[in-house]
Amino acid sequence: QVQVAESGGGLVQAGGSLRLSCTASGLSFGRYPMAWFRQAPGKEREGVSCISWSGRNTYYADSVKGRFTISRDNAKNTLYLQMNSLKLEDTTIYYCAAKSAAYGLGNLNFAEYNYWGRGTQVTVSS
């Protein structure tokens, strides 16, 4: 059984930083592209960033480019999202997901991700 779990969310002031972590078990983590998504209540799910299975290729949504950094440690089955210069509009629930197909590049099409965590809340205050 595949289990994905996010951690690291919390309350931070605007301009501050947080690092989210995501662990995955029950699958060969190092074979799968991974991604971070976010979704506020009543709003559409938004792709934040993705990373290839090897970690060599990354992609960011324009809204977070230059502020967020995605990385992975395949030896630890862990995905990270370093979030700097946080803005009020970054407040929402962040989800980690593993792509359905192994290897290849990631993307921000949530329909191609089969395994999801329950999310972690990030709240940015003024």
DRENZAKE-480561 format. One record per residue: residue in three letters; x, y, z of N, C-alpha, C in turn. Coordinates in nm, 4 decimals. Each point is the difference from the previous one (the first is absolute). Example, Ala and Ser with C-alpha at 12.3 -4.5 7.8 and 13.67 -1.06 7.14 Angstrom:
% DRENZAKE-480561
> Ala | 1.3190 | -0.5690 | 0.7800 | -0.0890 | 0.1190 | 0.0000 | 0.0900 | 0.1200 | 0.0000
> Ser | -0.0350 | 0.1050 | -0.0720 | 0.0820 | 0.1190 | 0.0060 | -0.0770 | 0.1090 | 0.0730
END
This chain:
% DRENZAKE-480561
> Gln | 0.0843 | -0.1194 | 0.0000 | -0.0843 | 0.1194 | 0.0000 | 0.0883 | 0.1251 | 0.0000
> Val | -0.0285 | 0.0877 | -0.0941 | 0.0777 | 0.1229 | -0.0110 | -0.0511 | 0.1026 | 0.1004
> Gln | 0.0932 | 0.0604 | 0.0712 | -0.0355 | 0.1060 | 0.0939 | 0.0898 | 0.1197 | -0.0253
> Val | -0.0642 | 0.1153 | -0.0097 | 0.0708 | 0.1261 | -0.0221 | -0.0386 | 0.0942 | 0.1128
> Ala | 0.0978 | 0.0645 | 0.0589 | -0.0295 | 0.0866 | 0.1138 | 0.0848 | 0.1260 | -0.0040
> Glu | -0.0673 | 0.1140 | 0.0099 | 0.0684 | 0.1291 | 0.0025 | 0.0198 | 0.0459 | 0.1440
> Ser | 0.0995 | 0.0834 | 0.0200 | 0.0227 | 0.0625 | 0.1289 | 0.0734 | 0.1314 | -0.0223
> Gly | 0.0068 | 0.0792 | 0.1051 | 0.0764 | 0.1236 | -0.0073 | -0.0806 | 0.1266 | -0.0166
> Gly | -0.1304 | -0.0147 | -0.0161 | -0.0821 | 0.1199 | -0.0116 | -0.0086 | 0.0739 | 0.1323
> Gly | -0.0568 | 0.1190 | -0.0059 | -0.0146 | 0.0776 | 0.1226 | -0.0318 | 0.1445 | -0.0289
> Leu | 0.0160 | 0.0807 | 0.1023 | -0.0288 | 0.1430 | -0.0082 | 0.1318 | 0.0765 | -0.0099
> Val | 0.0086 | 0.0887 | -0.0954 | 0.1228 | 0.0777 | -0.0201 | -0.0387 | 0.1405 | -0.0455
> Gln | 0.0825 | 0.0956 | 0.0343 | -0.0262 | 0.1369 | -0.0439 | 0.0398 | 0.0185 | -0.1459
> Ala | -0.0654 | 0.0927 | -0.0645 | 0.0343 | 0.0319 | -0.1383 | 0.1490 | 0.0331 | -0.0097
> Gly | 0.0627 | -0.0540 | -0.1017 | 0.1428 | 0.0178 | -0.0184 | 0.0828 | -0.1108 | 0.0617
> Gly | -0.0646 | -0.0826 | 0.0795 | 0.0695 | -0.1084 | 0.0670 | 0.0136 | -0.1236 | -0.0860
> Ser | 0.0489 | -0.1074 | 0.0630 | 0.0276 | -0.1243 | -0.0714 | -0.0577 | -0.1203 | 0.0735
> Leu | -0.0300 | -0.1029 | -0.0770 | -0.0401 | -0.1291 | 0.0527 | 0.0576 | -0.1070 | -0.0922
> Arg | 0.0257 | -0.1170 | 0.0561 | 0.0377 | -0.1139 | -0.0829 | -0.0978 | -0.1132 | 0.0221
> Leu | -0.0668 | -0.0384 | -0.1062 | -0.0903 | -0.1129 | 0.0049 | 0.0762 | -0.1273 | -0.0353
> Ser | -0.0419 | -0.1087 | 0.0634 | 0.0559 | -0.1312 | -0.0304 | -0.1121 | -0.0954 | -0.0353
> Cys | 0.0340 | -0.0998 | -0.0773 | -0.0981 | -0.1009 | -0.0399 | 0.0703 | -0.1341 | -0.0058
> Thr | -0.0530 | -0.0954 | 0.0731 | 0.0549 | -0.1348 | -0.0047 | -0.0998 | -0.0924 | -0.0685
> Ala | 0.0524 | -0.0961 | -0.0712 | -0.0846 | -0.0951 | -0.0705 | 0.0495 | -0.1409 | 0.0264
> Ser | -0.0925 | -0.0887 | 0.0292 | 0.0337 | -0.1392 | 0.0225 | -0.0936 | -0.0881 | -0.0818
> Gly | 0.0419 | -0.1245 | -0.0203 | -0.0829 | -0.0913 | -0.0769 | 0.0203 | 0.0095 | -0.1496
> Leu | 0.0941 | 0.0825 | -0.0418 | 0.0357 | 0.0082 | -0.1414 | 0.1506 | 0.0253 | -0.0099
> Ser | 0.0533 | -0.0260 | -0.1173 | 0.1433 | 0.0257 | -0.0209 | 0.0161 | 0.1489 | -0.0254
> Phe | 0.0139 | 0.0741 | 0.1064 | -0.0030 | 0.1467 | -0.0044 | 0.0918 | 0.0557 | -0.1078
> Gly | 0.1203 | -0.0525 | -0.0073 | 0.1001 | 0.0525 | -0.0911 | -0.0323 | -0.0157 | -0.1468
> Arg | -0.1054 | -0.0712 | -0.0334 | -0.0381 | -0.0204 | -0.1397 | -0.1043 | 0.0995 | -0.0482
> Tyr | -0.0622 | 0.0736 | 0.0914 | -0.1175 | 0.0785 | -0.0354 | 0.0233 | 0.1503 | 0.0038
> Pro | -0.0428 | 0.0680 | -0.1063 | -0.0054 | 0.1455 | 0.0088 | -0.0967 | 0.0399 | 0.1121
> Met | 0.0291 | 0.1124 | 0.0635 | -0.0806 | 0.0463 | 0.1121 | -0.0376 | 0.1453 | -0.0219
> Ala | -0.1024 | 0.0436 | 0.0692 | -0.0428 | 0.1387 | -0.0152 | -0.0663 | 0.0513 | 0.1266
> Trp | -0.0024 | 0.1290 | 0.0100 | -0.0753 | 0.0700 | 0.1033 | -0.1149 | 0.0752 | -0.0678
> Phe | -0.1175 | -0.0127 | 0.0599 | -0.1174 | 0.0742 | -0.0423 | -0.0528 | 0.0756 | 0.1209
> Arg | -0.0868 | 0.0945 | -0.0252 | -0.0665 | 0.0688 | 0.1103 | -0.1420 | 0.0316 | -0.0405
> Gln | -0.0857 | 0.0059 | 0.0997 | -0.1414 | 0.0257 | -0.0256 | -0.0638 | 0.0661 | 0.1209
> Ala | -0.0551 | 0.1158 | -0.0229 | -0.0760 | 0.0703 | 0.1032 | -0.1458 | -0.0413 | -0.0094
> Pro | -0.0730 | 0.0060 | 0.1097 | -0.1420 | -0.0364 | -0.0032 | -0.0761 | 0.0800 | -0.1055
> Gly | -0.0751 | -0.0690 | -0.0822 | -0.0794 | 0.0660 | -0.1023 | 0.0761 | 0.0415 | -0.1237
> Lys | 0.1293 | -0.0329 | -0.0042 | 0.0801 | 0.0390 | -0.1163 | 0.0538 | -0.1244 | -0.0699
> Glu | 0.0432 | 0.0188 | -0.1220 | 0.0556 | -0.1119 | -0.0753 | 0.1379 | -0.0382 | 0.0524
> Arg | 0.0324 | -0.1276 | -0.0190 | 0.1322 | -0.0469 | 0.0375 | 0.1045 | 0.0640 | -0.0911
> Glu | 0.1082 | 0.0413 | 0.0578 | 0.1054 | 0.0702 | -0.0740 | 0.1307 | -0.0770 | 0.0115
> Gly | 0.0629 | -0.0264 | -0.1137 | 0.1302 | -0.0623 | 0.0015 | 0.1044 | 0.1005 | 0.0435
> Val | 0.0863 | -0.0386 | 0.0926 | 0.1014 | 0.0896 | 0.0531 | 0.1364 | -0.0301 | -0.0619
> Ser | 0.0395 | -0.1273 | 0.0084 | 0.1325 | -0.0372 | -0.0492 | 0.0065 | -0.1503 | -0.0180
> Cys | 0.0864 | -0.0446 | -0.0910 | 0.0184 | -0.1434 | -0.0195 | 0.1474 | -0.0301 | -0.0232
> Ile | 0.0329 | -0.1274 | 0.0157 | 0.1399 | -0.0421 | -0.0114 | 0.0040 | -0.1380 | -0.0626
> Ser | 0.0973 | -0.0218 | -0.0853 | 0.0137 | -0.1293 | -0.0653 | 0.0434 | -0.1065 | 0.0997
> Trp | -0.0060 | -0.1255 | -0.0425 | 0.0342 | -0.1095 | 0.0897 | 0.1429 | 0.0107 | 0.0503
> Ser | 0.0895 | 0.0517 | -0.0837 | 0.1412 | 0.0100 | 0.0374 | 0.0299 | 0.1259 | 0.0803
> Gly | -0.0889 | 0.0970 | -0.0099 | 0.0249 | 0.1273 | 0.0663 | 0.0715 | 0.1015 | -0.0870
> Arg | 0.0379 | -0.0417 | -0.1205 | 0.0789 | 0.0896 | -0.0856 | -0.0856 | 0.1054 | -0.0687
> Asn | -0.1293 | -0.0265 | -0.0140 | -0.0875 | 0.0947 | -0.0698 | -0.1085 | 0.0481 | 0.0949
> Thr | -0.0190 | 0.1305 | 0.0015 | -0.1028 | 0.0602 | 0.0834 | -0.0792 | 0.1013 | -0.0809
> Tyr | -0.1177 | 0.0297 | 0.0501 | -0.0869 | 0.0979 | -0.0666 | -0.0807 | 0.0711 | 0.1068
> Tyr | -0.0235 | 0.1293 | -0.0224 | -0.0723 | 0.0804 | 0.0970 | -0.1115 | 0.0791 | -0.0665
> Ala | -0.1090 | 0.0161 | 0.0726 | -0.1037 | 0.0917 | -0.0446 | 0.0555 | 0.1416 | 0.0079
> Asp | -0.0489 | 0.0847 | -0.0859 | 0.0486 | 0.1379 | -0.0028 | -0.0197 | 0.0692 | 0.1347
> Ser | -0.1050 | -0.0373 | 0.0691 | -0.0337 | 0.0665 | 0.1263 | 0.1032 | -0.0249 | 0.1101
> Val | 0.0809 | -0.1040 | -0.0146 | 0.0968 | -0.0327 | 0.1046 | 0.1440 | 0.0004 | -0.0500
> Lys | 0.0187 | 0.0187 | -0.1281 | 0.1338 | -0.0046 | -0.0582 | 0.0909 | 0.1031 | 0.0653
> Gly | 0.1183 | -0.0431 | 0.0373 | 0.0952 | 0.0886 | 0.0649 | -0.0156 | 0.0061 | 0.1505
> Arg | -0.1088 | -0.0547 | 0.0521 | -0.0228 | 0.0017 | 0.1450 | -0.0005 | -0.1405 | 0.0608
> Phe | -0.0488 | -0.0963 | -0.0745 | -0.0104 | -0.1377 | 0.0484 | 0.1046 | -0.0872 | -0.0700
> Thr | 0.0474 | -0.1013 | 0.0728 | 0.0945 | -0.0959 | -0.0558 | -0.0435 | -0.1413 | 0.0356
> Ile | -0.0177 | -0.0824 | -0.1017 | -0.0364 | -0.1394 | 0.0217 | 0.1264 | -0.0851 | -0.0074
> Ser | 0.0053 | -0.1024 | 0.0834 | 0.1129 | -0.0923 | -0.0023 | -0.0455 | -0.1345 | 0.0542
> Arg | 0.0842 | -0.0998 | -0.0165 | -0.0352 | -0.1325 | 0.0502 | 0.1259 | -0.0731 | 0.0444
> Asp | -0.0195 | -0.0878 | 0.0959 | 0.1071 | -0.0887 | 0.0462 | -0.0526 | -0.1416 | -0.0158
> Asn | 0.0367 | -0.0641 | -0.1070 | -0.0545 | -0.1328 | -0.0282 | 0.0462 | -0.1046 | 0.1016
> Ala | 0.1134 | 0.0221 | 0.0601 | 0.0477 | -0.0941 | 0.1016 | -0.0890 | 0.0042 | 0.1237
> Lys | -0.0643 | 0.1149 | 0.0215 | -0.0869 | 0.0162 | 0.1169 | -0.1480 | -0.0038 | -0.0367
> Asn | -0.0302 | -0.0270 | -0.1282 | -0.1407 | -0.0025 | -0.0456 | -0.0724 | 0.1291 | 0.0369
> Thr | 0.0670 | 0.1115 | -0.0160 | -0.0554 | 0.1263 | 0.0458 | 0.0092 | 0.1081 | -0.1071
> Leu | -0.1067 | 0.0747 | -0.0102 | -0.0118 | 0.1144 | -0.0900 | -0.0059 | 0.1257 | 0.0866
> Tyr | 0.0587 | 0.1090 | -0.0498 | 0.0017 | 0.1249 | 0.0754 | -0.0536 | 0.1152 | -0.0847
> Leu | -0.0491 | 0.1014 | 0.0691 | -0.0334 | 0.1260 | -0.0643 | 0.0465 | 0.1117 | 0.0931
> Gln | 0.1073 | 0.0654 | -0.0379 | 0.0489 | 0.1141 | 0.0754 | -0.0723 | 0.1245 | -0.0497
> Met | -0.0693 | 0.0655 | 0.0899 | -0.0807 | 0.1163 | -0.0370 | 0.0571 | 0.1240 | 0.0672
> Asn | 0.0496 | 0.0916 | -0.0782 | 0.0562 | 0.1251 | 0.0506 | -0.0848 | 0.1178 | -0.0456
> Ser | 0.0207 | 0.1136 | 0.0638 | -0.0718 | 0.1231 | -0.0367 | -0.1495 | -0.0259 | -0.0114
> Leu | -0.0551 | -0.0636 | 0.0994 | -0.1409 | -0.0391 | -0.0043 | -0.0896 | 0.1225 | -0.0022
> Lys | -0.1086 | -0.0132 | -0.0752 | -0.0983 | 0.1060 | -0.0161 | -0.1332 | -0.0450 | 0.0585
> Leu | -0.0848 | 0.0971 | 0.0267 | -0.1328 | -0.0313 | 0.0542 | -0.0740 | -0.0976 | -0.0912
> Glu | 0.0167 | 0.0186 | -0.1293 | -0.0728 | -0.0844 | -0.0958 | 0.0540 | -0.1425 | -0.0090
> Asp | 0.1071 | -0.0299 | 0.0719 | 0.0494 | -0.1381 | 0.0065 | -0.0751 | -0.0817 | 0.1045
> Thr | -0.0875 | 0.0660 | 0.0746 | -0.0777 | -0.0676 | 0.1037 | -0.0980 | -0.0987 | -0.0627
> Thr | 0.0145 | -0.1260 | 0.0329 | -0.0899 | -0.1040 | -0.0465 | 0.0511 | -0.1349 | 0.0479
> Ile | -0.0652 | -0.1073 | -0.0424 | 0.0452 | -0.1346 | 0.0312 | 0.0898 | -0.0494 | -0.1133
> Tyr | 0.1144 | -0.0560 | 0.0373 | 0.0962 | -0.0509 | -0.0970 | -0.0019 | -0.1531 | 0.0008
> Tyr | -0.0042 | -0.0553 | -0.1205 | -0.0066 | -0.1442 | -0.0173 | 0.1218 | -0.0499 | -0.0775
> Cys | 0.0459 | -0.1157 | 0.0395 | 0.1076 | -0.0704 | -0.0690 | -0.0635 | -0.1135 | -0.0798
> Ala | 0.0543 | -0.0264 | -0.1178 | -0.0560 | -0.1069 | -0.0821 | 0.1085 | -0.0699 | -0.0788
> Ala | -0.0202 | -0.1306 | -0.0205 | 0.0887 | -0.0810 | -0.0826 | -0.0688 | -0.0301 | -0.1320
> Lys | 0.0750 | 0.0145 | -0.1075 | -0.0572 | -0.0207 | -0.1332 | -0.0345 | -0.1464 | -0.0198
> Ser | -0.1003 | -0.0260 | -0.0797 | -0.0460 | -0.1364 | -0.0221 | 0.1035 | -0.0839 | -0.0738
> Ala | 0.0684 | 0.0620 | -0.0963 | 0.0969 | -0.0726 | -0.0821 | 0.1418 | 0.0260 | 0.0514
> Ala | 0.0771 | -0.1058 | 0.0057 | 0.1377 | 0.0119 | 0.0481 | 0.0900 | 0.0648 | -0.1037
> Tyr | 0.1098 | 0.0541 | 0.0479 | 0.1026 | 0.0627 | -0.0818 | -0.0552 | 0.1200 | -0.0765
> Gly | 0.0792 | 0.0575 | -0.0855 | -0.0427 | 0.1154 | -0.0773 | -0.0024 | 0.1272 | 0.0822
> Leu | -0.0505 | 0.1042 | -0.0636 | -0.0069 | 0.1310 | 0.0631 | -0.1303 | 0.0153 | 0.0761
> Gly | -0.0019 | 0.0923 | 0.0924 | -0.1248 | 0.0335 | 0.0656 | -0.0745 | 0.1040 | -0.0803
> Asn | -0.1210 | 0.0291 | 0.0399 | -0.0758 | 0.1115 | -0.0568 | -0.1002 | 0.0445 | 0.1054
> Leu | -0.0808 | 0.0988 | -0.0324 | -0.0942 | 0.0525 | 0.0989 | -0.1443 | -0.0329 | -0.0379
> Asn | -0.0165 | -0.1123 | -0.0692 | -0.1340 | -0.0487 | -0.0315 | -0.0412 | -0.0973 | 0.1100
> Phe | -0.0860 | 0.0449 | 0.0899 | -0.0302 | -0.0819 | 0.1167 | -0.0650 | -0.1326 | -0.0369
> Ala | -0.0620 | -0.0084 | -0.1175 | -0.0653 | -0.1244 | -0.0414 | 0.1005 | -0.1130 | -0.0219
> Glu | 0.1266 | 0.0339 | -0.0176 | 0.1023 | -0.1018 | -0.0234 | 0.0660 | -0.0472 | 0.1289
> Tyr | -0.0497 | 0.0452 | 0.1124 | 0.0569 | -0.0388 | 0.1283 | -0.0996 | -0.0889 | 0.0729
> Asn | 0.0512 | -0.1148 | 0.0415 | -0.0885 | -0.1022 | 0.0552 | 0.0002 | -0.0061 | 0.1514
> Tyr | 0.1088 | 0.0424 | 0.0601 | 0.0167 | -0.0173 | 0.1437 | 0.0147 | 0.1369 | 0.0660
> Trp | -0.0885 | 0.0259 | 0.0959 | -0.0089 | 0.1322 | 0.0624 | 0.0074 | -0.0104 | 0.1509
> Gly | 0.0606 | 0.1007 | 0.0607 | -0.0063 | 0.0132 | 0.1435 | -0.1251 | 0.0744 | 0.0408
> Arg | -0.0157 | 0.0185 | 0.1297 | -0.1184 | 0.0681 | 0.0522 | 0.0174 | 0.1506 | 0.0068
> Gly | 0.1219 | 0.0453 | -0.0211 | 0.0246 | 0.1435 | -0.0030 | 0.0520 | 0.0561 | 0.1312
> Thr | 0.0643 | 0.1134 | -0.0104 | 0.0477 | 0.0726 | 0.1162 | -0.0333 | 0.1474 | -0.0174
> Gln | -0.0513 | 0.0616 | 0.1044 | -0.0461 | 0.1387 | -0.0074 | 0.1178 | 0.0969 | 0.0128
> Val | 0.0054 | 0.0933 | -0.0896 | 0.0959 | 0.1103 | 0.0077 | -0.0790 | 0.1291 | 0.0125
> Thr | 0.0284 | 0.0762 | 0.1031 | -0.0683 | 0.1266 | 0.0229 | 0.1037 | 0.1108 | 0.0109
> Val | -0.0128 | 0.0978 | -0.0857 | 0.0915 | 0.1142 | -0.0006 | -0.0763 | 0.1209 | 0.0533
> Ser | 0.0529 | 0.0608 | 0.1040 | -0.0669 | 0.1138 | 0.0627 | 0.0741 | 0.1305 | -0.0313
> Ser | -0.0733 | 0.1093 | 0.0117 | 0.0602 | 0.1316 | -0.0283 | 0.0667 | 0.0572 | 0.1224
END
